[in-house]
Each structure stands twice: as structure tokens, then as C-alpha cells.
Amino acid sequence: MSDVRTADRGYIREVNLRAVVETLRRRGAMTRAGIARETGLSGPTVSAVVTTLTEAGVVTPVGEGPATGGRRGDLYELNAGSRTVLAVDLSSEPARHGLVDLNGGIVAGSLRAVPVAALRTPATFVRWLAKQASRLERVVGIGLAVPGVTDPLTGTIEWAPSLGWRDVRLLDEVRATVRTEVIVVDNDLNLAALGEHAFGEHDSSDLVMFGVRGGLGAGLILGGALHRGVHFAAGEIGYLPAPSGVRGSRDFGPLETTLFDHMRAVGEDGAADPEPSSGIAEVLASACLAVAAVLDVGVIVLGEEILRYGRSLDEELTGRLADVLPHPPAVIASRLGTDATLRGAAAAVHQQVNTDMRRLLL
């Protein structure tokens, strides 16, 4: 018996749809001939896919392409606002929600604060979410970023201290109430890292994002994919040893305990001073060194909440790593700022939609 497996037409159609959508998302407006060259698909195949996507409103014609010695071809681009993701960031202060389009941009005027009353219990939050979703059209999914230990496979929140939620099967509760096929529940910093990788234009398949959200943590993108670890606890860099010798505890590790002490000493008004305190820089340099030495990543991104304690922290840390590592990563400020988590929640939904492109055609 032959071990050669053949793909059915439905699968091939899915692959072709995904290739065209991702090419337009990455490259912007293109002609059918340009799409064919970029994807390697045949001209007739590209024409059929573009027609399907245009009829669904996902792709739209935007004029004629440049003259190339022959007939000008029509330009097509992704109609980014034709489908959106309802993204919710429960880690921000205050918690926020908004609509994110197919290009990863936040729809103008859609950002809103989540009412405090909606966060009293998981049940009140789910009811509020269902009400929001019922008002929307052409939403391909919902992305929920949670500040705590989260199992992304089951959508269970093991512990979210800032919300007071423990052992909440949030994915099941939302699915039972909200009529949306694609629902993502994940840790906020994981999603922030995913957003930076997907939409921050860092040009690196390996990226680590540092954040201080209840504790010191990191979201890891390795080989272009989110890395969570065996217990979904990868990136808990707060448990690294501290230069000060502080021991920490199971709740807060040595490195983050030391960092919090320095942050309290600086105070919130540290944002006005572009020069970071030596204590904060030393703690973060230890974390950067450990991550760079073990993972050899290309980029370490500092979240907006870290840069409040020194606007030149990225330069300071880049210099410190260059002094001790033969191949230091670039340490840079977040390019998405406070929107990284919302846009990452949308990127996670887009990844699931990409496994069944028919959802874009509904």
C-alpha cells in the first residue's frame, strides 16, 4: 500500500485562501499577478481565490496597478474592517476592550473601559461579555487576556490575584453563553508578546517581552511560536536569583521581590526621569542576561509599564548586555505600547481562524 497521502479539495482550498489573505496582510495592495508571484500559486487559482474573497467582502479592489509593459492589473487589498475581533485586556488599569481588524489595528472609537461592576465575579463578566458580543456583526472571534496563571488549552484561570478569580473555567462559561466559534483565553503577557511579534515589525522569529503585571514575567516567542512550557509557566523570570541575595517566596520570587523594592523607592513619578535607577537597571539586566544566555533570542522587548521607571532603560540594558555577551540581543521599547495585549489577543484569534478560513467567508 502506498504511504503517499493526498489532500482533499477542501484542504487545498483552505491553504490557498490562507496564502492569499496572509500575503495581502503582509504586503498590502497587490495585483493578482503579484499575488501569484508571491505565493507560487497559479494565475487561475489566484483569480478564483480573489473572486471568492471579494464576494465575501474580505478583499476589495482599490484601483489599477503600475504599468509593466502590458495591460494594467487591478489592485486588491485586504478589507481590514470587514471582520473584527472583540479583544478584552483584563490586566490593564482600567480593564479595556476594543475591536481589532484583520490587519491588527484597533478600530477607531472602539476602545472602552470594562465597567468595574462587570468584574465582580466571573458570572457578571460573562454576562457583560455576552451583551457586548450580541451588539456586534462580522466578529470572527473573542480574545480574552487574563492577568494570572491560565491554561490556554482548557481556558481555565487557575489563579488571577488582581481579579480574585481562582479555578474559573472561563472558556466553558463563555462558550455556553456567547455565540462565537473562536474564543481564546490566555495569559496577558503571552498575548502581549504575540502582539509584538505579529504586528510590531521586529524582524525576528525569537522574541521575549518583559512585563510587570502583578509580578515580573516574560512572554516567549521561539521559532515564531508562543512557548508556554510544560505547566504553562514559561517566562516566570521573577523566580530567578536576585543580585541582592533576597530569597523571595512561592508567591513572589527573589528577582521580582527585589525589583518591587526598587520601584517603590523610585515611586510612580519615576516616569518623569529618563534615567533609570541603578537598582532597577541591575535587576532587569540580570533577567536579560539569563534569558539571552539560555535562549539566544534576537530581541527583548520592554513593556510600557517597565519604561515608566526610566525611559532610557532599553539603551542602558543594551549596553550592559553588550559588555558581557558575544551575541547580545537588542533590548527595545514596546512598539505597540499599551495596545500590545489587545492586539495580541486578536493575533491569537487570527491564528485559530487560519485553521478554518471558511469562518472569514461567513
Secondary structure, 3 states (H helix, E strand, C coil): CCCCCCCCHHHHHHHHHHHHHHHHHHHCCEEHHHHHHHHCCCHHHHHHHHHHHHHCCCEEEEEECCCCCCCCCEEEEECHHHCEEEEEECCCCCCEEEEEECCCCECCCCCEECCHHHHCCHHHHHHHHHHHHHCCCCEEEEEEEECCEEECCCCEEEEECCCCEEEEEHHHHHHCCCCCCEEEEEEHHHHHHHHHHHHCCCCCCCEEEEEECCCEEEEEEECCEEECCCCCCCCCHHHCCCCCCCCCCCCCCHHHHHHHHHHHHHCHHHHHCCCCCHHHHHHHHHHHHHHHHHHCCCEEEECHHHHCCCCCHHHHHHHHHHHHCCCCCEEEECCCHHHHHHHHHHHHHHHHHCCCCHHHHC
